[in-house]
Amino acid sequence: MSNGGGGYDEAAFVDLCKRELELCGVGIGQTVAVLRSGDVREHYARAFVCAGRLLGATVVEMNLPPASDNSDARAILAGAAQPLSGNRLAVEALKCADVIIDLMFILYTHEVHELQEAGARILSCIEPVDALARLFPTEEMRAKVEKAAELLAGARKLQVTSKAGTDVTYQLGAYPVVMQYGYTDTPGRWDHWPSGGFLYTSGSDDGVDGTIVLDVGDIVFPLNSYVRSPVEFTIRSGRVTRVSGGLDADLVNDYMTGFEDPRAYAISHIGWGLEKRARWSSVAMLKDGIGMEARCFYGSVLWSTGPNLEVGGTNDTPCHLDMPMRGCSLFLDGAPVVVDGEVVAPE
């Protein structure tokens, strides 16, 4: 966040964090734990600690030693060790907090669900400061996501098609809908700031079948790259059975096989983006965070492979791919929600 002269404006960032904590219901009598590892996002921790104290909350900072040479969020999503995993002392201490500010990205761990069951409100914050400000959450976006979640929760079949050749069907009902709108004021709920407007669920473990074709300009995370030639995924009974195409397909295959884990090929979540302020092009300038902005841009359809802990599943493989696509159509029980990359369902 610039102060107008190109420098970092710490006071403005503290104010931004204060507004975010207010949305999360932080105030007098609340306990906030700010969780980080090493020296990563140290200035984020300072800002949240100051913001929480300004609101009258009791604030503690927990700095865990890195579990590997690189324990930043992008490395964790790419399979690096997670500093919180197996740390019982830290987990038990965090259970005492009303709100946990996660500056590491602890989503894909068993520990995060234990903390949610204890009632903690968990907010991950790992994106660049300018994105935090530009995509600051709103009540209007929350209402849109909640309305979309009602549609998704009531559906039993989700189908995605595209002019590139995608035609895949997810059988729904086995897992809940997860909503992201950028803050959490409900005990036991996780969210990510910024999230834009994004929601997702998972198909039944053996209930996803068809073909997904990544077209030119679609994105592959955590490779953080735009597809340059089509990549075709063949999916049978909830598993990727074949990845074919050119160089991009080779990169995906090499990444997935490197984990030597058959669970890496399981289909995970599917959802769509509602954030008109988010930029599809943001990955080209990505220097920090996990690229949430490119995961939630308006009309995107994002599907993933690998772990499904976040929806209550049991797959905890460290190999996770998120793949936001443009220009797709998404149908719930045959009714159009997104058509050729445009949201058509009533908002």
Wavefront OBJ file of the C-alpha trace (Angstrom):
o trace
v 0.000 0.000 0.000
v 1.690 3.143 -1.229
v 1.888 6.359 0.771
v 1.956 8.380 -2.438
v 5.711 8.507 -2.654
v 6.211 4.862 -3.520
v 6.875 3.757 0.093
v 4.891 1.410 2.309
v 2.199 3.172 4.364
v 1.990 1.167 7.580
v -0.689 3.376 9.152
v -2.979 2.867 6.150
v -2.432 -0.895 6.307
v -3.256 -0.948 10.036
v -6.503 0.876 9.263
v -7.302 -1.631 6.506
v -6.699 -4.554 8.884
v -8.842 -2.848 11.518
v -11.752 -2.605 9.064
v -11.280 -6.270 8.191
v -11.294 -7.321 11.844
v -14.451 -5.301 12.407
v -16.145 -7.336 9.663
v -14.980 -10.452 11.531
v -16.705 -9.271 14.702
v -13.525 -8.480 16.640
v -13.934 -6.168 19.604
v -13.694 -5.882 23.370
v -13.625 -9.294 25.037
v -12.405 -11.112 21.911
v -9.090 -12.954 21.669
v -7.138 -12.787 18.403
v -4.177 -15.041 17.578
v -1.910 -13.912 14.729
v -0.161 -16.966 13.281
v 2.962 -16.750 11.143
v 6.222 -18.582 10.489
v 9.743 -17.157 10.502
v 10.057 -13.668 9.054
v 7.397 -14.159 6.352
v 4.729 -11.402 6.407
v 6.165 -9.836 9.527
v 4.621 -6.460 8.625
v 1.215 -8.149 8.219
v 1.536 -9.493 11.763
v 2.430 -6.044 13.134
v -0.563 -4.487 11.406
v -3.032 -7.092 12.671
v -1.681 -6.942 16.222
v -2.043 -3.162 16.246
v -5.492 -3.280 14.625
v -6.785 -5.823 17.117
v -5.575 -3.773 20.060
v -7.197 -0.639 18.656
v -10.502 -2.572 18.699
v -10.014 -3.537 22.340
v -9.279 -7.209 21.713
v -6.648 -9.307 23.452
v -4.055 -10.098 20.774
v -1.245 -12.644 20.801
v 1.270 -13.403 18.076
v 2.467 -16.977 17.448
v 5.570 -17.432 15.301
v 6.238 -21.065 14.422
v 9.624 -22.246 13.167
v 9.558 -23.103 9.445
v 9.103 -26.801 8.743
v 11.319 -26.634 5.662
v 13.656 -24.270 3.843
v 10.585 -22.651 2.260
v 7.337 -22.608 4.228
v 5.640 -19.710 2.443
v 2.082 -20.210 1.186
v 2.986 -20.916 -2.434
v 5.574 -23.491 -1.385
v 3.047 -25.139 0.952
v 0.510 -25.377 -1.851
v 3.215 -26.945 -4.001
v 3.759 -29.640 -1.376
v 6.202 -28.137 1.140
v 5.917 -29.102 4.807
v 3.346 -27.193 6.859
v 4.696 -25.564 10.087
v 1.479 -26.268 12.049
v 1.219 -29.964 11.163
v 1.858 -32.170 14.193
v 2.523 -29.216 16.495
v 0.176 -30.127 19.352
v 1.344 -27.324 21.642
v 0.503 -24.705 19.019
v -2.842 -26.275 18.154
v -3.979 -26.427 21.776
v -2.949 -22.816 22.342
v -4.772 -21.655 19.194
v -7.982 -23.326 20.404
v -8.213 -20.589 23.029
v -8.591 -17.887 20.367
v -11.873 -16.532 19.058
v -10.208 -15.459 15.806
v -7.061 -16.835 14.157
v -5.321 -14.684 11.551
v -3.468 -17.185 9.397
v -0.470 -15.661 7.624
v 0.902 -19.089 6.519
v -2.099 -20.745 4.791
v -3.109 -23.693 6.954
v -6.224 -24.695 4.980
v -5.131 -28.126 3.753
v -4.301 -29.586 7.159
v -6.095 -31.781 9.655
v -5.260 -29.189 12.309
v -7.381 -26.466 10.703
v -10.489 -28.629 11.030
v -9.679 -29.321 14.666
v -9.480 -25.583 15.252
v -12.769 -25.021 13.433
v -14.443 -27.664 15.567
v -13.192 -25.762 18.614
v -15.121 -22.734 17.326
v -12.288 -20.575 16.033
v -13.016 -18.128 13.246
v -10.073 -18.486 10.863
v -9.030 -15.847 8.347
v -6.163 -16.539 5.962
v -4.363 -13.439 4.688
v -1.427 -14.037 2.362
v -2.073 -11.938 -0.746
v -0.241 -8.703 -1.671
v -1.372 -5.593 0.203
v -2.612 -3.857 -2.939
v -4.925 -6.815 -3.636
v -6.207 -6.721 -0.051
v -7.208 -3.098 -0.537
v -8.544 -3.338 -4.084
v -10.644 -6.461 -3.363
v -11.762 -5.454 0.127
v -14.863 -7.513 1.030
v -18.380 -6.088 0.990
v -21.742 -7.092 2.416
v -23.116 -7.010 -1.133
v -20.657 -9.675 -2.259
v -21.489 -11.809 0.757
v -25.167 -11.691 -0.194
v -24.355 -12.755 -3.769
v -22.235 -15.673 -2.609
v -24.871 -16.817 -0.124
v -27.536 -16.729 -2.836
v -25.324 -18.708 -5.211
v -24.587 -21.194 -2.422
v -28.305 -21.858 -2.022
v -28.479 -22.809 -5.695
v -25.422 -25.048 -5.453
v -26.524 -26.739 -2.223
v -29.874 -27.628 -3.750
v -28.437 -29.218 -6.897
v -27.662 -32.881 -7.467
v -25.760 -32.622 -10.751
v -23.249 -30.065 -11.970
v -22.126 -30.042 -15.583
v -19.398 -27.949 -17.213
v -19.001 -27.548 -20.966
v -16.874 -25.362 -23.208
v -16.195 -24.681 -26.869
v -12.713 -26.110 -26.298
v -14.201 -29.555 -25.680
v -14.928 -29.715 -21.950
v -17.916 -31.882 -21.029
v -17.779 -33.176 -17.473
v -20.435 -34.058 -14.902
v -20.163 -33.965 -11.102
v -22.657 -35.893 -8.971
v -23.344 -33.681 -5.946
v -24.687 -34.160 -2.436
v -21.844 -35.991 -0.724
v -20.056 -32.817 0.406
v -21.135 -29.367 1.635
v -20.823 -26.034 -0.148
v -17.962 -23.770 0.927
v -18.442 -20.005 0.605
v -15.692 -17.396 0.390
v -16.491 -13.690 0.598
v -13.435 -12.387 2.403
v -14.226 -12.393 6.137
v -15.663 -14.621 8.846
v -17.938 -13.649 11.730
v -19.312 -17.161 12.345
v -17.705 -19.559 14.879
v -15.896 -22.422 13.200
v -15.808 -20.825 9.762
v -12.725 -20.310 7.572
v -12.345 -17.633 4.896
v -9.611 -15.929 2.913
v -8.983 -12.205 2.483
v -9.301 -11.424 -0.338
v -11.658 -14.027 -1.746
v -13.730 -11.886 -4.020
v -16.862 -13.933 -4.459
v -16.126 -17.625 -4.775
v -17.934 -20.809 -3.822
v -17.351 -24.479 -4.397
v -18.203 -28.046 -3.494
v -16.922 -31.485 -4.448
v -18.503 -34.268 -6.418
v -18.963 -37.721 -4.932
v -15.639 -39.544 -4.652
v -16.505 -41.782 -7.621
v -19.080 -39.452 -9.174
v -17.117 -37.278 -11.615
v -16.901 -38.345 -15.258
v -16.079 -36.752 -18.597
v -13.444 -34.601 -20.231
v -11.980 -31.256 -19.207
v -9.951 -29.272 -21.725
v -7.834 -26.378 -20.511
v -7.770 -23.828 -23.325
v -5.184 -21.170 -24.138
v -5.196 -18.589 -21.328
v -6.580 -20.874 -18.641
v -4.441 -21.060 -15.502
v -2.677 -23.875 -13.663
v -1.828 -23.386 -9.971
v 0.590 -23.863 -8.254
v 2.583 -23.801 -11.483
v 1.365 -20.173 -11.716
v 1.239 -20.360 -15.499
v -1.168 -19.641 -18.331
v -1.862 -22.531 -20.688
v -0.291 -21.992 -24.112
v -1.799 -25.024 -25.853
v -4.835 -27.152 -24.933
v -4.496 -29.748 -22.163
v -7.057 -32.568 -22.088
v -7.926 -34.408 -18.875
v -9.833 -37.681 -19.111
v -11.810 -38.321 -15.922
v -13.444 -41.592 -14.920
v -15.191 -42.351 -11.618
v -13.692 -39.342 -9.858
v -10.104 -39.781 -11.018
v -7.895 -38.317 -13.721
v -6.909 -41.269 -15.892
v -5.042 -39.401 -18.643
v -3.498 -35.984 -19.264
v -2.670 -35.284 -22.896
v -1.488 -32.360 -25.014
v 1.757 -30.506 -25.604
v 4.274 -28.869 -23.290
v 1.698 -27.765 -20.727
v 0.379 -31.325 -20.419
v 3.958 -32.524 -19.925
v 4.441 -29.999 -17.114
v 1.232 -31.096 -15.375
v 2.128 -34.775 -15.742
v 5.637 -34.211 -14.402
v 4.349 -32.245 -11.426
v 1.720 -34.824 -10.470
v 3.893 -37.913 -10.924
v 6.615 -36.315 -8.808
v 4.528 -36.875 -5.656
v 4.350 -40.639 -6.244
v 0.869 -40.576 -4.717
v -2.146 -42.091 -6.521
v -4.446 -39.834 -4.490
v -3.055 -36.872 -6.437
v -5.281 -37.912 -9.360
v -8.538 -37.685 -7.395
v -10.944 -34.913 -8.426
v -11.391 -32.322 -5.696
v -13.574 -29.180 -5.670
v -15.481 -27.325 -8.394
v -16.947 -23.820 -8.282
v -17.221 -20.424 -9.950
v -16.151 -16.821 -9.408
v -18.298 -13.730 -8.907
v -15.737 -10.963 -8.380
v -15.856 -8.326 -11.113
v -12.942 -6.436 -9.546
v -10.585 -9.430 -9.833
v -8.122 -9.512 -12.705
v -7.579 -12.622 -14.803
v -4.212 -11.152 -15.803
v -2.942 -10.928 -12.219
v -0.880 -14.137 -12.439
v 1.434 -12.446 -14.927
v 2.458 -10.052 -12.133
v 2.229 -12.492 -9.198
v 5.124 -12.031 -6.783
v 3.501 -13.066 -3.511
v 0.487 -14.987 -2.217
v -1.269 -17.823 -4.021
v -3.046 -15.847 -6.741
v -6.512 -15.795 -5.196
v -7.483 -12.950 -7.498
v -7.121 -15.197 -10.552
v -9.094 -17.922 -8.807
v -12.237 -15.833 -8.311
v -12.545 -13.555 -11.353
v -16.088 -13.044 -12.626
v -17.474 -15.939 -14.656
v -14.515 -18.232 -14.077
v -15.033 -21.938 -13.471
v -12.366 -23.424 -11.220
v -11.810 -27.142 -10.738
v -9.126 -28.922 -8.783
v -7.424 -32.212 -8.104
v -5.990 -33.753 -4.956
v -6.932 -33.008 -1.319
v -10.515 -32.516 -0.189
v -10.054 -31.905 3.540
v -11.631 -28.456 3.236
v -15.018 -30.001 2.379
v -14.759 -32.737 5.000
v -13.133 -35.447 2.898
v -10.233 -37.727 3.815
v -7.779 -37.118 0.961
v -4.777 -35.260 2.389
v -2.330 -35.665 -0.465
v 0.108 -32.733 -0.693
v -0.378 -32.608 -4.482
v -3.016 -29.992 -5.270
v -3.864 -28.365 -8.591
v -6.303 -25.455 -8.981
v -7.296 -24.660 -12.576
v -9.460 -21.582 -13.263
v -10.952 -21.616 -16.770
v -12.449 -18.886 -18.964
v -15.358 -19.071 -21.379
v -17.018 -22.120 -19.829
v -20.683 -22.877 -19.222
v -21.838 -24.351 -15.913
v -25.222 -25.947 -15.301
v -26.926 -27.072 -12.081
v -29.503 -29.807 -12.708
v -29.603 -28.579 -16.296
v -30.228 -24.915 -15.439
v -27.542 -22.473 -16.668
v -25.555 -20.562 -14.048
v -22.576 -19.485 -16.188
v -22.769 -19.348 -19.998
v -19.600 -18.819 -22.029
v -17.939 -17.119 -19.081
v -20.877 -14.863 -18.153
v -22.899 -15.382 -14.964
v -26.564 -15.661 -15.942
v -28.165 -16.925 -12.728
v -30.069 -14.194 -10.832
v -27.766 -12.519 -8.319
l 1 2 3 4 5 6 7 8 9 10 11 12 13 14 15 16 17 18 19 20 21 22 23 24 25 26 27 28 29 30 31 32 33 34 35 36 37 38 39 40 41 42 43 44 45 46 47 48 49 50 51 52 53 54 55 56 57 58 59 60 61 62 63 64 65 66 67 68 69 70 71 72 73 74 75 76 77 78 79 80 81 82 83 84 85 86 87 88 89 90 91 92 93 94 95 96 97 98 99 100 101 102 103 104 105 106 107 108 109 110 111 112 113 114 115 116 117 118 119 120 121 122 123 124 125 126 127 128 129 130 131 132 133 134 135 136 137 138 139 140 141 142 143 144 145 146 147 148 149 150 151 152 153 154 155 156 157 158 159 160 161 162 163 164 165 166 167 168 169 170 171 172 173 174 175 176 177 178 179 180 181 182 183 184 185 186 187 188 189 190 191 192 193 194 195 196 197 198 199 200 201 202 203 204 205 206 207 208 209 210 211 212 213 214 215 216 217 218 219 220 221 222 223 224 225 226 227 228 229 230 231 232 233 234 235 236 237 238 239 240 241 242 243 244 245 246 247 248 249 250 251 252 253 254 255 256 257 258 259 260 261 262 263 264 265 266 267 268 269 270 271 272 273 274 275 276 277 278 279 280 281 282 283 284 285 286 287 288 289 290 291 292 293 294 295 296 297 298 299 300 301 302 303 304 305 306 307 308 309 310 311 312 313 314 315 316 317 318 319 320 321 322 323 324 325 326 327 328 329 330 331 332 333 334 335 336 337 338 339 340 341 342 343 344 345 346 347
